[in-house]
Structures are given as structure tokens and as C-alpha cells.
Amino acid sequence: MLDVSDIHTYYGRSHILKGVRLHVTSGEIVSLIGANGAGKTTLLKTISGLHRPTSGVITLDGKRMDGKPAHAITAMGLSHVPEGRHIFSRLTVLENLQMGAFVRKDIEKSEEDLESILTQFPILGDRRNQIAGTLSGGEQQMLAIARALMGGPRLLLLDEPSLGLAPKIVGQIFDIIHNINQQGVTLLLVEQNAHMAIEISHRAYVLETGKITLEGTGEELKGHPVVKEAYLGG
């Protein structure tokens, strides 16, 4: 579904991504793990059109995305939940969800999806008229994910969905990720909690200083000595 080939990305003169190659097959959950500053967030932003690569090719279902604006990439079937959630804090929960469907032309289907999502996230249904900025951190993360799903994506990018959340809420978020995948959405996940990320993933990549250094199934990386020592606490 997603193919990233030899991507180089700069911030000013800083060379952040250095020939990154990865792929995501339809139906998978693929995790990207690495230390802070490795380039994980930059890679997701490059894929979703928030930052343009200097060179390389990115395709979704064989169609090139690199160089396209973010809204055009969203219309192609890719949604991005950024680190820090970035909900519209002064709008209601319902208005945030409606904003997630802004690129869609199938109005009737998007209204059906809204009701389905409110059923899938009952706390959001209960609080649909509440100002989003007054939600708890976990509720805001659920809203950010639900808003992205309103775009009708086939591929969902998630950047640090458990960041800053209590352990109990983290478990709920990973259950949601698993359920989304079971419903047919493919996911590329950046996550600081390497244990849970690898556990839930079909495959994973390790990104170090802008380069992919390891890849394999979740089981393979869970048993790899470098991954165990650097990311899984030995």
C-alpha cells in the first residue's frame, strides 16, 4: 500500500532523513521505533505532505504522493494523527469530527461514519457538544484519532499516541488501535512505548539518526539484542 523509497529530507541545512526506505502492506500495523531526534516525526510529516522531501519517491497504492500538498494526500486515503494531538480546542467534539471529513464528497457516507465513530468512541458520543479543550488528555487523544478516521482513510499514521497518558489509558488507546486495524484500516505507528508497539505490530523498523538500521516482524525485533538493550530495557 505505502512505499517509501530513498527519501531525503532537510530542515534548513540539517539533513534529517538519509535515504529512508520502508513499505507498509495493506492490512498491517507497522511500527517505527527509535530514540528522540532519530527523525520519526519528520518521516511521518514527509509521508503525509506536511514536509516535502528533497529527493526520493513516496507512493500510495502505486500513485505518487511526494510533492503533493497535505489535503490532496488526505483525499487519496491517508490520515495523520500528529504528536501532541492538535485538536481544535475551542470547537466542540462534534465540530472537530466534522472538520475531519472536510475533504470528503460522500456526505451521506460521512454522516453514517460519524454515527459509527460515536458508537465506537462512546465517551465522545456522550460529550459531543463539549468544548474539546476541556477534555482529559486521553479523551483528546481519542478525539484526534476519531477525527482522522472521519476522513475515511485506508492508511492511518499515528505519532506517539500514548505520549503523556496514564498507563490505564495507554492500554485503552492500544485496544482502539487494534480494533481500527481489525476494521480494515492499515496503520503506520510511531510510539515511544516500544514494548507495546512491537507487541501490537505485524512488522517494525528501527530508525537511527535518519536511517533505517533494522527491520523485521514484531517477534524478530523483540528478540534482537540491539532492540532489547536500546529500547526494551535489556
N, C-alpha and C positions, 0 to 999 in steps of 0.2 A: 504493500500500500504506500508506504513512505520510503523514499530512497534519498539519502544524503551522501553526496559524492564529492570528496576532496574540497570541502568548504574551508575557506579562509575568511576570517572576519577581523576587522580592526576597530578599535576605539581611538580615534586620532592616530598617533604613531604606535600605539600599543597593539601588538599582534596577539589577539586573544584566542582565536580558533585556528589551528595549524594543520590543515588537511584532514579534517574530520570526515570519517566515513561510517555510516551506520544505516541499518534498514529496519523497518517495522512491518511485519506481515499482518494482514487482516485477521482480526480476532485475538491478537496478542495483547498482553501487558508487558511492556519493555521498560526497565528501569535504567536510569543513568545515575551512577554514584560517583562521588569524588569529593575532595577537600574543598573548603571555601576558596574561591578565586580560581578554580580549575577551568571555568568557562561554561558551566552547566546552564545557568540562566541565559547567558549570551547565545548559547546554541538554540534554546527554545525560542528566544526572541528572533533569531535569524530564520528559523523554520517558519514561524508564524507571520513574518513580514514586518515586525517591529524594528528590526535592524537589518540592513542589507549586507549580504556577503560581498567581499571584494572579488572573489572568484569561486568557482565550483558550481555544482548543479544540485537542485532540490526538486524532486518530483513527487506528486501525489496521484496515485493511480495512473502513472505514466505521463501526467501533464506537468509541465514546468511551473514552479512557484517562485523560484528565486527572482527577485526584482519586482514582483507584484506587490501592491500595497496590501496592508493587513486586512482591510474589509473585503478585498477581492479573494484573498486566501480563505477567509471565513466563509464566503459564498461557495467556495469549492468543496467545503465539507470538513474544515478543520477549525476547532475552537481551542482557545488558550486560557487557562486559569493561571494568572500571574502570581508570583510570590508576593505576599502581603495582601492578597485578595482584591484590593482596589474596587470594592463595591461603590455604588453611588450612595454615599452615606446620608444625603439629605432627601433622597427619594424613598418611597415605601418599598417594602419587599416585592409587592406586585409590580410596581413600576420598574424595579430592577430586572425582574424576569421578562417583562415586556421589552425592555431595551435589548435583552439577549437575542430577540428574534428580529432585530431591525433589518437584517439582510434578506429575510425570507419573503418569498412571494406567495407561498401557500398559506394564506391567512387562516382558513378553516382548520388545516392540519396543525398549525402552530397553536391555535386555541385548544385543540384536543391535547396536544403535547403539554400545554400549560396545566390542564387539569390532571394529567397523568403525573407530571412532576410534583404538583402539590400533594398528590396522593403518596408519591414516593418519598417526599420530604414533609411529613405531616406537621412538623414544627413550623415550617414556612407557611403551610396552609392555615394554621392557627393564627399566624402573625402577618398575614398578607397585607394588612393595612397599617402595620407598624413601620415607623421610620427605621431604615436599615441600619443607620449608625448607632441605634440603641440596642442592637442585638449583641449577644455574647460573641466571643471570638470563634467558638465552634459553630454557632449559628451563622455567622458571617461567612465562614468557610463553606458551609453547606449552600448558602445563597450564591456564592461565587461559582461553585460547581453547577448548581441548578441553572443559573443564568447562562453559563456556557452551553449546557445541554439544550437550552431553548433555541440555539442556533441550528439544531438538528445535525450535529456533527457525526461523521463516521470515524474521525480521529480526534481524540481529546488529549491536549498537552496539559499536564499538571505540574506546577512548580512549587515544591515544598508545601504540600497540602497540610502536613501535620505541624508546621512551624508554630511554636508558641502555645500549643494546645495541651490541655491536661491529658494524662495517659488514657483515661476512660474515653475521652472524646476522640483521641487518636484512633482507638480501636473502632469507633463508630465510623470515622472517615474512611478507614481501610475497608470496612464492610461495604460502605457505599461504593468505593472504587471497584470492588469485586462484583457487586451487583450490576453496576453500569456495564462492565465487561460482559457479564452473563447476558445482558440485553442486546449485545451485538456491537458495542462501541469499542474500538481499538484505542489503547492508551499508551502514551509515552510519558513516563513519570520521573521527575527529579525529586529526590527525597533524602533528607539528612538522616532519617532513621533507616540505616542500611539493612538492619535485621528484617524489619517488616517489608521493606521494598523488595528485597531479594526473595523473601518468603512468598509474596503475592505474585511475583513476576514469572512469566514463561522464560524470558531471557533478560540479561543485563549487560551493560557496558560500564567500564571504568574509564573516566576522563581525568587525565592528569596534565596540568599546565597546557591545556588546549589540544591535547592529543588523546585519542583512544588507545589505551595501553592493554586492556583485557576485554574479552567478551566471552559469553557462554551462557548456558542455561542457569537458572537460579541455583540448582543443585551443584553445578560445576563451580560457580563462583563462591558459593557458601563454603565449599571445601578447599578453596585455593588459599595457600599460605599467605600470599601478599594481601588478599582481601581480608582474611581472618585477622591478620595483625593490624592492618591500617584502618579497617572500617568496622570490624565486628568485635573488637576488643580482645583479640587473641583467640 
